[in-house]
């Protein structure tokens, strides 16, 4: 009897993890810089903190559901990375605008949620709607493709929770 490794998936998985980490780092730095220019360092820091929060929560849910870290999961994460902060940026800016105009922070948060809540939900929902049909593909391709839109949708849903809950609370 001879044991031989015939398909080592650690190599492409490690490569995909490196791509994800690099993209996340570049994305966080760019988001921080742009946010800093427009809303200051405190709000920029809160917006950037949404990236690791959303990623950790996404991986936590995936682990709970029995998914492993593989190239498909990481592809979904890389796709979602660019979209994770959009809703947090909109929410933070709406709150920041009101606070700078003299509103109390709690009142500013409530008013911002009322004003931009529906458009933010609509924006995330349309992106989810674009990815969700890929989960319904039949056959072996469908089984392979299921995880990518699932990860994107899950990460976006978690980022939406972060934008509606974490951002207003911390601001």
C-alpha positions in Angstrom: 0.0 0.0 0.0 1.3 3.4 -1.0 -0.2 6.7 0.0 0.3 9.4 -2.6 -1.0 13.0 -2.6 -2.7 13.4 -6.0 -4.5 16.7 -5.7 -3.0 19.2 -3.2 -5.5 22.0 -3.0 -3.5 23.9 -0.4 -1.4 25.6 -3.1 -4.3 27.3 -4.9 -6.1 28.0 -1.6 -3.1 29.7 -0.1 -2.7 31.7 -3.3 -6.4 32.7 -3.1 -6.0 33.7 0.5 -3.1 35.9 -0.4 -5.1 37.6 -3.1 -8.0 38.1 -0.7 -5.7 39.6 2.0 -4.0 41.9 -0.5 -7.3 43.1 -1.9 -8.7 43.6 1.6 -5.6 45.6 2.7 -5.6 47.8 -0.5 -9.4 48.3 -0.2 -9.2 49.2 3.5 -6.4 51.7 2.9 -8.2 53.3 -0.1 -11.5 53.5 1.8 -9.7 55.0 4.8 -8.0 57.6 2.7 -11.1 58.6 0.7 -13.3 58.6 3.8 -10.7 60.6 5.7 -10.7 63.3 3.1 -14.5 63.7 3.2 -15.6 62.8 6.8 -12.5 62.9 9.0 -10.4 60.2 10.6 -12.9 59.0 13.3 -15.7 58.3 10.8 -13.2 56.8 8.3 -11.9 54.5 11.0 -15.4 53.3 11.8 -16.1 52.7 8.1 -12.9 50.7 7.6 -13.7 48.6 10.7 -16.7 47.3 8.9 -14.5 45.3 6.5 -12.9 43.0 9.1 -16.2 42.8 11.1 -18.1 41.7 8.0 -15.4 39.3 6.9 -15.1 37.7 10.4 -18.9 37.3 10.6 -19.1 35.9 7.1 -16.4 33.3 7.9 -18.1 32.6 11.2 -21.4 31.9 9.6 -19.8 29.8 6.8 -18.0 27.7 9.4 -21.2 27.2 11.3 -22.9 26.0 8.1 -20.1 23.6 7.4 -18.3 25.4 4.6 -14.5 25.1 4.4 -12.1 27.7 3.2 -11.5 26.9 -0.4 -10.9 28.7 -3.7 -14.6 29.1 -4.4 -15.3 30.6 -1.0 -12.4 33.0 -1.3 -13.5 34.0 -4.8 -16.9 35.0 -3.3 -15.1 36.9 -0.6 -12.9 38.8 -3.1 -16.0 39.7 -5.1 -17.8 40.9 -2.0 -14.9 42.9 -0.6 -15.4 45.8 -2.9 -19.0 46.1 -2.0 -18.9 45.7 1.8 -18.3 49.3 2.8 -20.8 50.9 0.4 -23.7 50.9 2.7 -21.6 51.8 5.7 -20.2 54.8 3.8 -23.7 56.0 2.9 -25.0 55.6 6.4 -21.9 57.2 8.1 -22.0 60.1 5.7 -25.7 60.7 6.3 -25.2 60.7 10.1 -22.0 62.8 9.9 -23.8 65.4 7.7 -26.5 65.8 10.3 -24.1 66.0 13.3 -22.1 68.7 11.5 -25.3 70.7 11.1 -25.8 70.6 14.8 -28.2 67.7 15.4 -27.8 65.6 18.4 -26.1 62.3 17.6 -29.0 60.1 18.4 -31.5 62.3 16.5 -29.0 62.4 13.6 -28.7 58.6 13.5 -32.5 58.1 13.6 -33.1 60.7 10.9 -30.3 59.3 8.7 -31.7 55.8 9.1 -35.1 57.1 8.0 -33.7 59.0 5.0 -31.2 56.6 3.5 -32.3 53.3 5.0 -34.6 52.3 2.2 -32.2 53.3 -0.6 -29.3 51.4 1.1 -31.5 48.3 1.5 -32.6 48.6 -2.2 -29.0 48.9 -3.3 -27.8 45.8 -1.4 -31.0 43.9 -2.4 -30.4 44.6 -6.1 -26.8 43.4 -5.9 -28.0 40.2 -4.0 -30.7 39.7 -6.7 -28.0 39.7 -9.4 -26.0 37.0 -7.6 -28.8 34.8 -6.2 -29.9 33.2 -9.5 -26.5 31.7 -9.8 -27.3 29.6 -6.8 -30.1 27.9 -8.8 -28.0 26.6 -11.6 -28.6 22.8 -12.2 -26.2 19.9 -12.2 -22.6 19.8 -11.2 -22.0 23.4 -12.4 -24.7 24.5 -10.0 -23.2 22.6 -7.1 -19.8 24.2 -7.9 -21.2 27.7 -8.4 -23.6 27.7 -5.4 -21.0 28.8 -2.9 -19.8 31.9 -4.8 -23.1 33.8 -4.8 -23.9 32.4 -1.4 -20.8 34.0 0.1 -21.4 37.3 -1.7 -25.0 37.4 -0.5 -24.0 36.5 3.0 -21.3 39.0 3.2 -23.5 41.8 1.9 -26.3 40.9 4.3 -23.8 41.1 7.2 -22.4 44.4 5.9 -26.0 45.7 5.8 -26.5 44.7 9.5 -23.2 46.4 10.3 -24.3 49.6 8.5 -27.7 49.7 10.2 -26.5 48.7 13.7 -22.8 49.1 14.2 -22.2 52.4 12.4 -25.0 54.4 14.0 -24.2 53.0 17.5 -20.5 53.9 17.2 -21.0 57.3 15.6 
